Amino acid sequence: MPTELIPKGQEYKVADLKPGAIAPFSIGINAAQLLSKGPGAYLAGFQLVSENESLGSAFTVIPYLPDRKFVSPLGITLLWPVTAPPLRNGDGVLLDETIPNSTTATGRLRNILEAGRANSVVWMLDPDLLDLADKASKGYFVQSSKGNVNGIYVNEIATWFNELRTSVAAKERWSMTYANADLASMQQNKATSAFEQSVTIARVTTEQKLGFTTGGTFLFQDKFPVSETVIGLANSLGTNAIVLPDTALPPIVGTTFTPSGTGTVETPNGRVKVFLTDSLLSKASEYKVENAAQTSFQRQRLYADTLLIALQLPNVERNIIVSPNAYWEPTNEGASVFASSVTGAPWVRNVEAWNVLSKDVSTIERDNFLTTAVAKNVELSADQMTRIKKGQSLLAQLTGLFEQPGVVSVDFATAILRAGSQYWQNAPSQARDFINSINDTLTLSRDKVRILAGNSVVLPSDKGPIPITIANDFAEPVIVKLSAKGTPSFRFKSDELEPITIPANSKQSLSFTGSVQGTGAVDVTLQLYTRDGVKYGEPKIISVRSAAYSTVATYFTVVAFLALILLSAISIFKRVRLARKNAK
C-alpha cells in the first residue's frame, strides 16, 4: 500500500482486521517538522490502538546531521576480542566440542570473524585460542564417557583458522595475555610464575601461530578494574596498553561531556597509559539482535549515541574506545550490526590503536577506582591460585628429570595457565575441577620415578652400606640426585652422592655408605632431587641402627651377669663359713 504522510501526533487509520489477518502498512513522517530543531537524535514511533485500547507500539531513534561541518569527526577505536573458553586439558584433549562447534556457519567464533573482517576493527587475539585452532585443524580428541574420541569439526575449525589469519593480516592486530589471564588474582595470591608466563609467552605464541608480527600485547580487563601494582607489573613485562572499563577511572562529578578514552595510572613501576572502554557503547554489544526490527533499532541507537557524543564538543577532537566483552555471544546479525554501526556513521572516523597509543592522553580529571577491593568479589579465589602453584611445582619437578625437557609436554605448562583465565571467574567449581584434573595427571607422572627401600637397615658396624632401589617407569632415562638426612642430624652421616642416571622402564639398585652414632635406631629421610636441586616426589623414611653398638651392649651385659654370679657365690660362701663357725 502507498505511504501516507501524517503530521506528528496525528492518527492513521488501518483497515479493519479479522482475527488472524495481516495488514501491511507504512508511515511517512514530515522530516522538516520532526527535525526542525537542528542536529541531534530524535525519538520517533507509533502506537497501534483499537477502541481506545493499546495493542502495541514501536519506537526508534533518528540521528540527524544535516551538515557534517557541524562536528569534528568522532574518533572510534573498536577493539575486537577473539577468544574462547579455555576448555583443553594438559594432554591437549578438549573437554567438549564447544570451541570447534563455534567455528561452524552459525557459531560464535564464525560470527565474530565475519563481522570483524567486514568492518574497521582492531583485532585482539587470544594466543591460547590460536594454539588450539592450529592444532585442532590437524585433528583433535574430545573427552567423552567412552574415553577420548575423535573430534568432528576438523574441517570447520581449519577453515575458520585460515580465514582468520588472512583477515587479521590485512588489519591492525594485537595479542591478549595467554588465555585472557586473571592477573589481578595472580598478583594478589603471589602466583608470580603464572603471572609472568601469561604475559611473556603471549605475543610470541600469537605471532608463531599467525605466521606474522603483531603490535604487541594488551592486558584486557573488560569487567573490572585492577590495582596499580598489577598494571605496573604487566607493563614492565611487555604489555603495550591496559584495557579497562571507563568505570575504573570515571570523569570527576560535574563533567558534562564524554572525554577521550585514554588515561594514565601512576604505578610502582612508573606511569602507564590505559585504554578506557566506553561503557554505554560497549554494553550495546550484549543487546539481543535476532530479527529485522531488532537490527534496525540497534543500528539507529548506536548511530544516535555516537552522534550525541560528537555533538557534546562539536569542535574538539576526541577518540572513544569501544569493545565487546571477551566472551560475548553474538548472533551473526548482532555482531555485524554492532561493528558496522559503531564504525560506519558519517560523523565517525576510525582510529587504529597504535595511533591512540602514540598520542597524548586526555587531560580530563578522573576519579581513581583502581583498588583490589573492587575486583576481589569477582577475581579467581586464593584456593584456585594455590592449586595453580601446586601444578607448576609438579611440572618443575618433572621437567628437571630429563636430558631433553621437551619430554614433558609443553601442553601442561599452558594448561596450568588456562586454569588462571578470567573465564573461570563465574565458574569457581569448574575451575577447581579443571586444575585438579591437571594436577592429578602430573602427580601420577611424577610417581613414575620413586624410591624402593625396606623400612629398616642394620649396619654391621658403626658404618656400612645402605641399599636402595630407584624405579623409573618413563620411556626415557632420568637423572636424579639422592640425599639422606638423619633425625637428629648429628646421629647420621652419609657420603656425598653423585647424580644417578636411571635407564628407561627399569629399576636400578645401588647403595651408599652411612654411619650411625650412638645406640638405638635413627630415622633417615631419603629424598630425590632433580639435577637443578628441585625436591622430587615424596620422601622415604627408613630406620637405621648399628649392630656394633648392639655387640658392645651385649658384652657389657654378659660381663655384668658374670660379675653378679661371682658376687653371689662369694656371698653364699661367706654365709656358709659363718654358719659352720657358729655351729662349733
Secondary structure, DSSP 8 states (H G I E B T S, - for coil): ---EEE-TT---------TT------EEE-HHHHTTT-SEEEEEEEEEEETTEEEEEEEEEEEE-S-GGGS--EEEEEEEEE-----B-TTS-BSSSHHHHTTSTTSHHHHHHHHHHTS--EEEE-HHHHHHHHHHTT--EE--TTS-EE-S-HHHHHHHHHHHHHHHHTS-EEEESTTSB-HHHHHHTT-HHHHHHHHHTHHHHHHHHHTS--S-EEEE--SS---HHHHHHHHHTTEEEEEEETTSS-B-TT--S---SEEEEEETTEEEEEEEE-HHHHHGGGS---SHHHHHHHHHHHHHHHHHHHHHSTTS--EEEE---TT----HHHHHHHHHHHH-STTEEE--HHHHHHS------B-----HHHHTTTS--HHHHHHHHHHHHHHHHHHTTSSSGGGS-HHHHHHHHHTTBGGGGG-HHHHHHHHHHHHHHHHHHHTTEEEE--SEEEESSSEEEEEEEEEE-SSS-EEEEEEEEEESGGGEEE-----EEE-TTEEEEEEEEEEE-SSS-EEEEEEEE-TTS-EEEEEEEEEEEEHHHHHHHHHHHHHHHHHHHHHHHHHHHHHHHHHHHHH-
